Amino acid sequence: MADTSPGRVVLTHSTHVPGLIPVLRKLALQPQISTVTPAVIRRVRSHAPQLRLKVSVPTLGGFKLIARKGKTAQEVFVITTLSQPQLEAAIRDSLR
């Protein structure tokens, strides 16, 4: 029997990209996502007026994402069995 409990969002940092946590909680509701961990946050040069979440690279057991809003970027690690196209579709749905 497959585990249908929602994944967890690990909140280890005190600061996050504005609006990111509600999107990650929505993303973690996907049954194939077990853990979502926001990580390093940094200032960047370019400006992203809307929150964007993009798959960056595959990792062991999942993917690294980059969240962008304003002049802030944050790495997000997702442990999942989803393929990259499936994860990108789930991200699009979570941003709505």
Residue pairs with C-beta under 8 A, 6 or more apart in sequence:
2 31
3 31
4 31
6 28
6 29
6 31
7 28
7 29
7 30
7 33
7 34
7 35
7 36
7 79
7 80
8 28
8 34
8 35
8 36
9 21
9 24
9 25
9 28
9 36
9 37
9 38
10 35
10 36
10 37
10 38
11 21
11 38
12 37
12 38
12 39
13 38
13 39
13 41
15 41
16 38
16 41
16 74
17 38
17 41
17 51
17 67
17 68
17 69
17 72
17 73
17 74
18 51
18 69
18 70
18 72
19 51
19 69
20 38
20 51
20 53
20 67
20 69
20 74
20 76
21 38
23 51
23 53
23 94
23 95
24 36
24 38
24 76
24 94
26 93
26 94
27 33
27 36
27 78
27 90
27 91
27 94
28 35
28 36
30 80
30 82
30 90
32 80
32 81
32 82
32 86
33 78
33 79
33 80
33 82
33 90
34 79
34 80
35 62
35 77
35 78
35 79
36 76
36 77
36 78
36 79
37 76
37 77
37 78
38 67
38 74
38 75
38 76
39 74
39 75
39 76
39 77
40 74
40 75
41 72
41 73
41 74
41 75
42 72
42 73
42 74
43 71
43 72
43 73
44 68
44 71
44 72
44 73
45 71
46 71
47 70
47 71
48 68
48 69
48 70
49 70
50 69
51 67
51 68
51 69
51 95
52 67
52 68
52 69
53 65
53 66
53 67
53 68
53 76
53 91
53 94
53 95
54 65
54 66
54 68
55 63
55 64
55 65
55 84
55 87
55 88
55 91
56 63
56 64
56 65
56 66
56 75
57 63
57 64
58 64
58 84
59 77
61 79
61 80
62 77
62 78
62 79
62 80
63 77
63 78
63 80
63 84
63 87
64 75
64 76
64 77
64 78
65 75
65 76
65 77
65 78
65 91
66 73
66 74
66 75
66 76
67 73
67 74
67 75
67 76
68 74
78 87
80 87
82 90
